[in-house]
Amino acid sequence: MADRVGNDETRRVVFVTVGTTSFDALVKVVDSPAVKQELFTKGYTHLLIQMGRGSYVPTKSEGGNSLAVDYFTFSSSIADHLNSASLVISHAGSGSIFEALRLGKPLIVVVNEDLMDNHQSELAEELADRKHLYCARPQTLHQTVADMDLNSLVPYSPGDATPVAKLINRFLGFSDD
């Protein structure tokens, strides 16, 4: 599943996204020396963090003998960042999860345990059980990165919504044609 950017075979980007909210616990942990060193050891060269509304500001770095680190708050579209990523580390929002999976990107979903009524963890854990992604908590991300084997991930195939659409149409009184 290794994905390369353009013709530059040596550039391997980890893209981190927190969506439109604040998830400082995720930004802090990916900015920690332990996680950055583990990513660098795994062959990644760049860490790009979309930090959203968070107040924690990551440490920028030029790279060289370590991971190059950059960040931004928001972008009109994260599609380019997702496309250029070799690995995505994401919050557990369904939009972010399915966009990364649709693009065939290896994905680690980090659940925000501070959210009330956290239905997002159920989605992430179900997809992890099906081997489409890895699921972590901020405190387990380092170990998840250390243990991950991206070759063990199973590509995600969206299901066929036709049976559901037919059922809804029947319920609403429309014909099946």
Secondary structure, DSSP 8 states (H G I E B T S, - for coil): ----BTTBTT--EEEEE-TTS--HHHHHHHTSHHHHHHHHHTT--EEEEE-TT-S-----B--SSS-EEEEES--S--HHHHHHEEEEEE-S-HHHHHHHHHTT--EEEE--TTSSS-HHHHHHHHHHHTTSSEEE-GGGHHHHHHH--GGG---------HHHHHHHHHHHT----
